[in-house]
């Protein structure tokens, strides 16, 4: 956990709440309290396509040995990711569900079977 006193939390809260507009109800209270450095980066990147990738990397890491976020923080990151993705700043090919690589669902079924190859 990071020391919140190193960050201007009221300013970050005010800025992100304004950026969220009608979605201000999803303001990440737990993220603010536990990971202010990440909150600061989210506020700095809001409105830029690079934030979508940053949030995706927070939700699914490729680095081994990572503990992951507490569930309430992960939920807040997910909600922020959805709100930001709704702005349409990132082309669909750069973000997705993890199944975007399947161009032809029928071919996938033939190759791997209905249950994914079991």
N, CA, C and O atoms as a GROMACS GRO file, in nm:
protein
  472
    1UNK      N    1   0.084  -0.117   0.000
    1UNK     CA    2   0.000   0.000   0.000
    1UNK      C    3   0.089   0.124   0.000
    1UNK      O    4   0.194   0.127   0.065
    2UNK      N    5   0.047   0.225  -0.072
    2UNK     CA    6   0.126   0.347  -0.088
    2UNK      C    7   0.084   0.452   0.014
    2UNK      O    8  -0.027   0.445   0.069
    3UNK      N    9   0.169   0.547   0.039
    3UNK     CA   10   0.139   0.656   0.132
    3UNK      C   11   0.059   0.765   0.060
    3UNK      O   12   0.114   0.835  -0.024
    4UNK      N   13  -0.070   0.779   0.093
    4UNK     CA   14  -0.153   0.878   0.024
    4UNK      C   15  -0.107   1.022   0.045
    4UNK      O   16  -0.141   1.109  -0.035
    5UNK      N   17  -0.031   1.048   0.152
    5UNK     CA   18   0.011   1.186   0.178
    5UNK      C   19   0.107   1.240   0.072
    5UNK      O   20   0.132   1.360   0.066
    6UNK      N   21   0.162   1.152  -0.010
    6UNK     CA   22   0.252   1.195  -0.118
    6UNK      C   23   0.176   1.241  -0.242
    6UNK      O   24   0.238   1.279  -0.342
    7UNK      N   25   0.044   1.239  -0.237
    7UNK     CA   26  -0.039   1.272  -0.352
    7UNK      C   27  -0.144   1.375  -0.311
    7UNK      O   28  -0.188   1.377  -0.196
    8UNK      N   29  -0.184   1.459  -0.405
    8UNK     CA   30  -0.290   1.556  -0.379
    8UNK      C   31  -0.424   1.488  -0.407
    8UNK      O   32  -0.485   1.508  -0.512
    9UNK      N   33  -0.467   1.407  -0.311
    9UNK     CA   34  -0.588   1.326  -0.328
    9UNK      C   35  -0.711   1.412  -0.358
    9UNK      O   36  -0.786   1.378  -0.449
   10UNK      N   37  -0.735   1.521  -0.285
   10UNK     CA   38  -0.854   1.602  -0.318
   10UNK      C   39  -0.853   1.653  -0.462
   10UNK      O   40  -0.957   1.656  -0.527
   11UNK      N   41  -0.736   1.692  -0.512
   11UNK     CA   42  -0.727   1.740  -0.650
   11UNK      C   43  -0.752   1.626  -0.749
   11UNK      O   44  -0.822   1.644  -0.848
   12UNK      N   45  -0.695   1.508  -0.721
   12UNK     CA   46  -0.717   1.393  -0.809
   12UNK      C   47  -0.865   1.354  -0.809
   12UNK      O   48  -0.922   1.326  -0.915
   13UNK      N   49  -0.926   1.352  -0.692
   13UNK     CA   50  -1.068   1.317  -0.680
   13UNK      C   51  -1.154   1.416  -0.758
   13UNK      O   52  -1.244   1.377  -0.832
   14UNK      N   53  -1.126   1.543  -0.740
   14UNK     CA   54  -1.203   1.647  -0.810
   14UNK      C   55  -1.188   1.635  -0.961
   14UNK      O   56  -1.286   1.645  -1.035
   15UNK      N   57  -1.066   1.614  -1.006
   15UNK     CA   58  -1.040   1.605  -1.151
   15UNK      C   59  -1.107   1.483  -1.212
   15UNK      O   60  -1.173   1.493  -1.316
   16UNK      N   61  -1.091   1.365  -1.148
   16UNK     CA   62  -1.150   1.244  -1.205
   16UNK      C   63  -1.302   1.248  -1.199
   16UNK      O   64  -1.368   1.203  -1.292
   17UNK      N   65  -1.357   1.302  -1.092
   17UNK     CA   66  -1.502   1.314  -1.082
   17UNK      C   67  -1.555   1.400  -1.195
   17UNK      O   68  -1.657   1.368  -1.256
   18UNK      N   69  -1.485   1.510  -1.224
   18UNK     CA   70  -1.525   1.596  -1.335
   18UNK      C   71  -1.512   1.523  -1.469
   18UNK      O   72  -1.599   1.534  -1.555
   19UNK      N   73  -1.404   1.448  -1.486
   19UNK     CA   74  -1.383   1.373  -1.611
   19UNK      C   75  -1.489   1.265  -1.629
   19UNK      O   76  -1.532   1.239  -1.741
   20UNK      N   77  -1.530   1.203  -1.520
   20UNK     CA   78  -1.630   1.096  -1.528
   20UNK      C   79  -1.769   1.150  -1.560
   20UNK      O   80  -1.852   1.079  -1.615
   21UNK      N   81  -1.794   1.276  -1.524
   21UNK     CA   82  -1.923   1.338  -1.554
   21UNK      C   83  -2.038   1.258  -1.496
   21UNK      O   84  -2.046   1.239  -1.375
   22UNK      N   85  -2.128   1.212  -1.582
   22UNK     CA   86  -2.247   1.139  -1.536
   22UNK      C   87  -2.211   1.002  -1.476
   22UNK      O   88  -2.295   0.940  -1.410
   23UNK      N   89  -2.089   0.956  -1.498
   23UNK     CA   90  -2.043   0.830  -1.440
   23UNK      C   91  -1.966   0.851  -1.309
   23UNK      O   92  -1.897   0.761  -1.263
   24UNK      N   93  -1.978   0.968  -1.249
   24UNK     CA   94  -1.902   1.000  -1.128
   24UNK      C   95  -1.928   0.901  -1.014
   24UNK      O   96  -1.848   0.890  -0.922
   25UNK      N   97  -2.039   0.830  -1.019
   25UNK     CA   98  -2.070   0.732  -0.917
   25UNK      C   99  -1.975   0.613  -0.914
   25UNK      O  100  -1.975   0.536  -0.817
   26UNK      N  101  -1.895   0.598  -1.017
   26UNK     CA  102  -1.799   0.487  -1.018
   26UNK      C  103  -1.661   0.532  -0.970
   26UNK      O  104  -1.563   0.459  -0.988
   27UNK      N  105  -1.654   0.649  -0.911
   27UNK     CA  106  -1.525   0.697  -0.862
   27UNK      C  107  -1.459   0.589  -0.775
   27UNK      O  108  -1.525   0.534  -0.687
   28UNK      N  109  -1.331   0.558  -0.798
   28UNK     CA  110  -1.263   0.446  -0.731
   28UNK      C  111  -1.210   0.480  -0.591
   28UNK      O  112  -1.092   0.512  -0.574
   29UNK      N  113  -1.295   0.473  -0.493
   29UNK     CA  114  -1.259   0.506  -0.355
   29UNK      C  115  -1.149   0.414  -0.302
   29UNK      O  116  -1.053   0.460  -0.242
   30UNK      N  117  -1.163   0.284  -0.325
   30UNK     CA  118  -1.063   0.188  -0.274
   30UNK      C  119  -0.929   0.206  -0.345
   30UNK      O  120  -0.824   0.195  -0.282
   31UNK      N  121  -0.933   0.231  -0.473
   31UNK     CA  122  -0.810   0.256  -0.549
   31UNK      C  123  -0.742   0.381  -0.495
   31UNK      O  124  -0.620   0.383  -0.476
   32UNK      N  125  -0.820   0.485  -0.470
   32UNK     CA  126  -0.766   0.609  -0.414
   32UNK      C  127  -0.696   0.583  -0.280
   32UNK      O  128  -0.586   0.633  -0.257
   33UNK      N  129  -0.758   0.505  -0.195
   33UNK     CA  130  -0.704   0.480  -0.061
   33UNK      C  131  -0.582   0.389  -0.062
   33UNK      O  132  -0.490   0.408   0.018
   34UNK      N  133  -0.580   0.291  -0.151
   34UNK     CA  134  -0.475   0.190  -0.148
   34UNK      C  135  -0.364   0.209  -0.252
   34UNK      O  136  -0.250   0.170  -0.229
   35UNK      N  137  -0.399   0.270  -0.366
   35UNK     CA  138  -0.303   0.283  -0.475
   35UNK      C  139  -0.313   0.421  -0.540
   35UNK      O  140  -0.349   0.432  -0.657
   36UNK      N  141  -0.280   0.527  -0.465
   36UNK     CA  142  -0.293   0.662  -0.521
   36UNK      C  143  -0.204   0.688  -0.642
   36UNK      O  144  -0.238   0.771  -0.727
   37UNK      N  145  -0.092   0.616  -0.652
   37UNK     CA  146  -0.004   0.633  -0.768
   37UNK      C  147  -0.077   0.592  -0.896
   37UNK      O  148  -0.066   0.658  -1.000
   38UNK      N  149  -0.152   0.484  -0.889
   38UNK     CA  150  -0.228   0.437  -1.004
   38UNK      C  151  -0.341   0.536  -1.035
   38UNK      O  152  -0.368   0.565  -1.152
   39UNK      N  153  -0.407   0.586  -0.932
   39UNK     CA  154  -0.512   0.686  -0.952
   39UNK      C  155  -0.456   0.808  -1.023
   39UNK      O  156  -0.518   0.862  -1.116
   40UNK      N  157  -0.339   0.852  -0.980
   40UNK     CA  158  -0.275   0.968  -1.042
   40UNK      C  159  -0.249   0.944  -1.191
   40UNK      O  160  -0.270   1.033  -1.273
   41UNK      N  161  -0.204   0.824  -1.225
   41UNK     CA  162  -0.177   0.793  -1.366
   41UNK      C  163  -0.307   0.786  -1.446
   41UNK      O  164  -0.311   0.830  -1.560
   42UNK      N  165  -0.412   0.730  -1.387
   42UNK     CA  166  -0.542   0.723  -1.456
   42UNK      C  167  -0.592   0.863  -1.487
   42UNK      O  168  -0.638   0.890  -1.598
   43UNK      N  169  -0.582   0.953  -1.390
   43UNK     CA  170  -0.626   1.091  -1.411
   43UNK      C  171  -0.542   1.157  -1.520
   43UNK      O  172  -0.596   1.228  -1.605
   44UNK      N  173  -0.412   1.133  -1.519
   44UNK     CA  174  -0.323   1.193  -1.619
   44UNK      C  175  -0.352   1.142  -1.760
   44UNK      O  176  -0.339   1.216  -1.857
   45UNK      N  177  -0.391   1.014  -1.771
   45UNK     CA  178  -0.412   0.954  -1.902
   45UNK      C  179  -0.557   0.960  -1.951
   45UNK      O  180  -0.584   0.928  -2.067
   46UNK      N  181  -0.650   1.002  -1.865
   46UNK     CA  182  -0.792   1.000  -1.904
   46UNK      C  183  -0.813   1.080  -2.033
   46UNK      O  184  -0.765   1.192  -2.047
   47UNK      N  185  -0.884   1.019  -2.124
   47UNK     CA  186  -0.911   1.083  -2.253
   47UNK      C  187  -0.810   1.049  -2.360
   47UNK      O  188  -0.823   1.092  -2.474
   48UNK      N  189  -0.708   0.972  -2.325
   48UNK     CA  190  -0.607   0.928  -2.421
   48UNK      C  191  -0.624   0.778  -2.447
   48UNK      O  192  -0.658   0.703  -2.356
   49UNK      N  193  -0.600   0.737  -2.567
   49UNK     CA  194  -0.618   0.596  -2.602
   49UNK      C  195  -0.525   0.506  -2.521
   49UNK      O  196  -0.557   0.389  -2.499
   50UNK      N  197  -0.411   0.556  -2.478
   50UNK     CA  198  -0.316   0.474  -2.402
   50UNK      C  199  -0.372   0.430  -2.266
   50UNK      O  200  -0.323   0.333  -2.209
   51UNK      N  201  -0.473   0.499  -2.215
   51UNK     CA  202  -0.530   0.457  -2.087
   51UNK      C  203  -0.598   0.322  -2.098
   51UNK      O  204  -0.594   0.243  -2.004
   52UNK      N  205  -0.660   0.292  -2.211
   52UNK     CA  206  -0.725   0.162  -2.228
   52UNK      C  207  -0.625   0.048  -2.210
   52UNK      O  208  -0.654  -0.050  -2.141
   53UNK      N  209  -0.509   0.060  -2.269
   53UNK     CA  210  -0.405  -0.042  -2.255
   53UNK      C  211  -0.351  -0.050  -2.113
   53UNK      O  212  -0.326  -0.158  -2.061
   54UNK      N  213  -0.334   0.066  -2.051
   54UNK     CA  214  -0.285   0.070  -1.912
   54UNK      C  215  -0.382  -0.003  -1.820
   54UNK      O  216  -0.341  -0.084  -1.737
   55UNK      N  217  -0.511   0.025  -1.834
   55UNK     CA  218  -0.612  -0.039  -1.750
   55UNK      C  219  -0.618  -0.190  -1.778
   55UNK      O  220  -0.633  -0.270  -1.686
   56UNK      N  221  -0.608  -0.227  -1.904
   56UNK     CA  222  -0.609  -0.370  -1.939
   56UNK      C  223  -0.489  -0.441  -1.875
   56UNK      O  224  -0.503  -0.553  -1.826
   57UNK      N  225  -0.373  -0.377  -1.877
   57UNK     CA  226  -0.254  -0.436  -1.815
   57UNK      C  227  -0.270  -0.450  -1.664
   57UNK      O  228  -0.216  -0.543  -1.604
   58UNK      N  229  -0.344  -0.358  -1.602
   58UNK     CA  230  -0.368  -0.369  -1.458
   58UNK      C  231  -0.457  -0.489  -1.427
   58UNK      O  232  -0.439  -0.555  -1.325
   59UNK      N  233  -0.552  -0.516  -1.515
   59UNK     CA  234  -0.648  -0.623  -1.489
   59UNK      C  235  -0.590  -0.761  -1.518
   59UNK      O  236  -0.625  -0.858  -1.451
   60UNK      N  237  -0.503  -0.771  -1.619
   60UNK     CA  238  -0.445  -0.901  -1.657
   60UNK      C  239  -0.296  -0.879  -1.678
   60UNK      O  240  -0.254  -0.817  -1.776
   61UNK      N  241  -0.217  -0.931  -1.587
   61UNK     CA  242  -0.073  -0.912  -1.597
   61UNK      C  243  -0.007  -1.031  -1.666
   61UNK      O  244  -0.056  -1.144  -1.659
   62UNK      N  245   0.103  -1.004  -1.731
   62UNK     CA  246   0.182  -1.111  -1.792
   62UNK      C  247   0.307  -1.138  -1.709
   62UNK      O  248   0.386  -1.226  -1.741
   63UNK      N  249   0.323  -1.061  -1.601
   63UNK     CA  250   0.440  -1.078  -1.514
   63UNK      C  251   0.410  -1.183  -1.408
   63UNK      O  252   0.305  -1.178  -1.343
   64UNK      N  253   0.501  -1.277  -1.391
   64UNK     CA  254   0.480  -1.382  -1.291
   64UNK      C  255   0.508  -1.327  -1.151
   64UNK      O  256   0.578  -1.227  -1.134
   65UNK      N  257   0.454  -1.396  -1.054
   65UNK     CA  258   0.479  -1.358  -0.916
   65UNK      C  259   0.397  -1.240  -0.866
   65UNK      O  260   0.422  -1.188  -0.757
   66UNK      N  261   0.300  -1.197  -0.944
   66UNK     CA  262   0.217  -1.083  -0.904
   66UNK      C  263   0.100  -1.134  -0.821
   66UNK      O  264   0.038  -1.235  -0.854
   67UNK      N  265   0.070  -1.063  -0.715
   67UNK     CA  266  -0.037  -1.102  -0.624
   67UNK      C  267  -0.173  -1.060  -0.677
   67UNK      O  268  -0.272  -1.129  -0.652
   68UNK      N  269  -0.180  -0.951  -0.747
   68UNK     CA  270  -0.307  -0.901  -0.796
   68UNK      C  271  -0.370  -0.803  -0.697
   68UNK      O  272  -0.325  -0.790  -0.583
   69UNK      N  273  -0.472  -0.737  -0.743
   69UNK     CA  274  -0.541  -0.638  -0.660
   69UNK      C  275  -0.649  -0.703  -0.575
   69UNK      O  276  -0.700  -0.810  -0.610
   70UNK      N  277  -0.683  -0.639  -0.463
   70UNK     CA  278  -0.799  -0.686  -0.388
   70UNK      C  279  -0.923  -0.677  -0.478
   70UNK      O  280  -0.929  -0.592  -0.566
   71UNK      N  281  -1.021  -0.764  -0.457
   71UNK     CA  282  -1.139  -0.767  -0.545
   71UNK      C  283  -1.209  -0.632  -0.562
   71UNK      O  284  -1.253  -0.599  -0.672
   72UNK      N  285  -1.220  -0.555  -0.455
   72UNK     CA  286  -1.291  -0.427  -0.465
   72UNK      C  287  -1.214  -0.327  -0.552
   72UNK      O  288  -1.275  -0.245  -0.621
   73UNK      N  289  -1.081  -0.333  -0.550
   73UNK     CA  290  -1.000  -0.246  -0.635
   73UNK      C  291  -1.009  -0.292  -0.780
   73UNK      O  292  -1.023  -0.209  -0.870
   74UNK      N  293  -1.002  -0.421  -0.802
   74UNK     CA  294  -1.014  -0.474  -0.938
   74UNK      C  295  -1.150  -0.438  -0.999
   74UNK      O  296  -1.158  -0.406  -1.117
   75UNK      N  297  -1.254  -0.444  -0.920
   75UNK     CA  298  -1.388  -0.406  -0.968
   75UNK      C  299  -1.389  -0.259  -1.010
   75UNK      O  300  -1.448  -0.224  -1.112
   76UNK      N  301  -1.326  -0.174  -0.931
   76UNK     CA  302  -1.322  -0.031  -0.965
   76UNK      C  303  -1.243  -0.008  -1.094
   76UNK      O  304  -1.284   0.072  -1.178
   77UNK      N  305  -1.132  -0.078  -1.111
   77UNK     CA  306  -1.052  -0.065  -1.233
   77UNK      C  307  -1.134  -0.111  -1.354
   77UNK      O  308  -1.131  -0.048  -1.459
   78UNK      N  309  -1.206  -0.220  -1.338
   78UNK     CA  310  -1.291  -0.271  -1.445
   78UNK      C  311  -1.398  -0.168  -1.484
   78UNK      O  312  -1.422  -0.145  -1.603
   79UNK      N  313  -1.461  -0.107  -1.386
   79UNK     CA  314  -1.564  -0.006  -1.415
   79UNK      C  315  -1.504   0.116  -1.485
   79UNK      O  316  -1.563   0.170  -1.578
   80UNK      N  317  -1.388   0.158  -1.440
   80UNK     CA  318  -1.320   0.271  -1.507
   80UNK      C  319  -1.283   0.233  -1.650
   80UNK      O  320  -1.296   0.315  -1.741
   81UNK      N  321  -1.236   0.111  -1.668
   81UNK     CA  322  -1.201   0.065  -1.802
   81UNK      C  323  -1.321   0.068  -1.895
   81UNK      O  324  -1.310   0.113  -2.009
   82UNK      N  325  -1.434   0.021  -1.847
   82UNK     CA  326  -1.556   0.023  -1.929
   82UNK      C  327  -1.600   0.165  -1.961
   82UNK      O  328  -1.639   0.194  -2.074
   83UNK      N  329  -1.594   0.252  -1.863
   83UNK     CA  330  -1.634   0.392  -1.885
   83UNK      C  331  -1.542   0.458  -1.986
   83UNK      O  332  -1.588   0.531  -2.074
   84UNK      N  333  -1.412   0.433  -1.974
   84UNK     CA  334  -1.318   0.495  -2.066
   84UNK      C  335  -1.330   0.435  -2.206
   84UNK      O  336  -1.324   0.507  -2.305
   85UNK      N  337  -1.348   0.304  -2.213
   85UNK     CA  338  -1.364   0.238  -2.344
   85UNK      C  339  -1.487   0.291  -2.417
   85UNK      O  340  -1.488   0.298  -2.540
   86UNK      N  341  -1.590   0.327  -2.341
   86UNK     CA  342  -1.712   0.380  -2.402
   86UNK      C  343  -1.689   0.513  -2.473
   86UNK      O  344  -1.770   0.555  -2.555
   87UNK      N  345  -1.577   0.580  -2.442
   87UNK     CA  346  -1.544   0.704  -2.511
   87UNK      C  347  -1.501   0.678  -2.655
   87UNK      O  348  -1.499   0.769  -2.738
   88UNK      N  349  -1.466   0.551  -2.686
   88UNK     CA  350  -1.430   0.514  -2.822
   88UNK      C  351  -1.298   0.569  -2.871
   88UNK      O  352  -1.286   0.601  -2.989
   89UNK      N  353  -1.201   0.582  -2.785
   89UNK     CA  354  -1.072   0.640  -2.822
   89UNK      C  355  -0.973   0.539  -2.878
   89UNK      O  356  -0.876   0.578  -2.943
   90UNK      N  357  -0.996   0.411  -2.853
   90UNK     CA  358  -0.903   0.307  -2.895
   90UNK      C  359  -0.971   0.218  -2.998
   90UNK      O  360  -1.083   0.174  -2.976
   91UNK      N  361  -0.904   0.191  -3.110
   91UNK     CA  362  -0.962   0.101  -3.210
   91UNK      C  363  -0.992  -0.035  -3.148
   91UNK      O  364  -0.919  -0.081  -3.061
   92UNK      N  365  -1.098  -0.100  -3.195
   92UNK     CA  366  -1.142  -0.228  -3.140
   92UNK      C  367  -1.033  -0.334  -3.140
   92UNK      O  368  -1.032  -0.418  -3.050
   93UNK      N  369  -0.943  -0.334  -3.237
   93UNK     CA  370  -0.842  -0.439  -3.246
   93UNK      C  371  -0.741  -0.432  -3.132
   93UNK      O  372  -0.674  -0.532  -3.104
   94UNK      N  373  -0.727  -0.317  -3.066
   94UNK     CA  374  -0.625  -0.308  -2.962
   94UNK      C  375  -0.679  -0.344  -2.824
   94UNK      O  376  -0.601  -0.364  -2.731
   95UNK      N  377  -0.810  -0.354  -2.809
   95UNK     CA  378  -0.867  -0.397  -2.682
   95UNK      C  379  -0.970  -0.505  -2.712
   95UNK      O  380  -1.013  -0.520  -2.827
   96UNK      N  381  -1.008  -0.578  -2.614
   96UNK     CA  382  -1.109  -0.679  -2.638
   96UNK      C  383  -1.124  -0.775  -2.524
   96UNK      O  384  -1.080  -0.750  -2.412
   97UNK      N  385  -1.188  -0.886  -2.554
   97UNK     CA  386  -1.223  -0.982  -2.451
   97UNK      C  387  -1.124  -1.096  -2.437
   97UNK      O  388  -1.138  -1.179  -2.348
   98UNK      N  389  -1.026  -1.101  -2.523
   98UNK     CA  390  -0.935  -1.214  -2.523
   98UNK      C  391  -0.972  -1.316  -2.630
   98UNK      O  392  -0.894  -1.407  -2.658
   99UNK      N  393  -1.088  -1.300  -2.688
   99UNK     CA  394  -1.135  -1.391  -2.795
   99UNK      C  395  -1.133  -1.322  -2.931
   99UNK      O  396  -1.180  -1.379  -3.029
  100UNK      N  397  -1.078  -1.201  -2.939
  100UNK     CA  398  -1.077  -1.126  -3.064
  100UNK      C  399  -0.998  -1.195  -3.175
  100UNK      O  400  -1.020  -1.169  -3.293
  101UNK      N  401  -0.906  -1.284  -3.137
  101UNK     CA  402  -0.823  -1.351  -3.237
  101UNK      C  403  -0.902  -1.452  -3.318
  101UNK      O  404  -0.852  -1.501  -3.419
  102UNK      N  405  -1.024  -1.484  -3.276
  102UNK     CA  406  -1.105  -1.582  -3.348
  102UNK      C  407  -1.181  -1.510  -3.459
  102UNK      O  408  -1.286  -1.451  -3.435
  103UNK      N  409  -1.127  -1.517  -3.580
  103UNK     CA  410  -1.192  -1.452  -3.693
  103UNK      C  411  -1.312  -1.532  -3.742
  103UNK      O  412  -1.412  -1.474  -3.785
  104UNK      N  413  -1.302  -1.664  -3.737
  104UNK     CA  414  -1.407  -1.750  -3.788
  104UNK      C  415  -1.450  -1.848  -3.679
  104UNK      O  416  -1.383  -1.950  -3.659
  105UNK      N  417  -1.559  -1.821  -3.608
  105UNK     CA  418  -1.603  -1.908  -3.499
  105UNK      C  419  -1.626  -2.053  -3.545
  105UNK      O  420  -1.602  -2.145  -3.467
  106UNK      N  421  -1.671  -2.074  -3.668
  106UNK     CA  422  -1.693  -2.210  -3.717
  106UNK      C  423  -1.562  -2.286  -3.732
  106UNK      O  424  -1.555  -2.404  -3.698
  107UNK      N  425  -1.459  -2.220  -3.781
  107UNK     CA  426  -1.328  -2.282  -3.792
  107UNK      C  427  -1.276  -2.316  -3.652
  107UNK      O  428  -1.219  -2.423  -3.632
  108UNK      N  429  -1.296  -2.227  -3.558
  108UNK     CA  430  -1.254  -2.252  -3.420
  108UNK      C  431  -1.322  -2.378  -3.366
  108UNK      O  432  -1.257  -2.461  -3.302
  109UNK      N  433  -1.451  -2.392  -3.392
  109UNK     CA  434  -1.525  -2.511  -3.345
  109UNK      C  435  -1.469  -2.639  -3.407
  109UNK      O  436  -1.454  -2.740  -3.339
  110UNK      N  437  -1.436  -2.633  -3.538
  110UNK     CA  438  -1.383  -2.752  -3.606
  110UNK      C  439  -1.244  -2.786  -3.552
  110UNK      O  440  -1.212  -2.904  -3.534
  111UNK      N  441  -1.162  -2.684  -3.527
  111UNK     CA  442  -1.024  -2.707  -3.481
  111UNK      C  443  -1.017  -2.754  -3.337
  111UNK      O  444  -0.939  -2.842  -3.303
  112UNK      N  445  -1.099  -2.694  -3.252
  112UNK     CA  446  -1.085  -2.718  -3.108
  112UNK      C  447  -1.206  -2.786  -3.045
  112UNK      O  448  -1.203  -2.818  -2.926
  113UNK      N  449  -1.310  -2.807  -3.121
  113UNK     CA  450  -1.429  -2.869  -3.066
  113UNK      C  451  -1.512  -2.772  -2.985
  113UNK      O  452  -1.466  -2.662  -2.954
  114UNK      N  453  -1.631  -2.810  -2.952
  114UNK     CA  454  -1.725  -2.724  -2.881
  114UNK      C  455  -1.670  -2.677  -2.746
  114UNK      O  456  -1.696  -2.565  -2.703
  115UNK      N  457  -1.594  -2.765  -2.679
  115UNK     CA  458  -1.550  -2.734  -2.544
  115UNK      C  459  -1.408  -2.675  -2.540
  115UNK      O  460  -1.345  -2.676  -2.434
  116UNK      N  461  -1.357  -2.625  -2.652
  116UNK     CA  462  -1.227  -2.564  -2.652
  116UNK      C  463  -1.110  -2.661  -2.663
  116UNK      O  464  -0.997  -2.624  -2.633
  117UNK      N  465  -1.137  -2.785  -2.706
  117UNK     CA  466  -1.029  -2.878  -2.733
  117UNK      C  467  -1.008  -2.984  -2.626
  117UNK      O  468  -0.908  -3.056  -2.630
  118UNK      N  469  -1.098  -2.996  -2.532
  118UNK     CA  470  -1.081  -3.100  -2.429
  118UNK      C  471  -1.119  -3.234  -2.481
  118UNK      O  472  -1.111  -3.333  -2.408
   0.00000   0.00000   0.00000
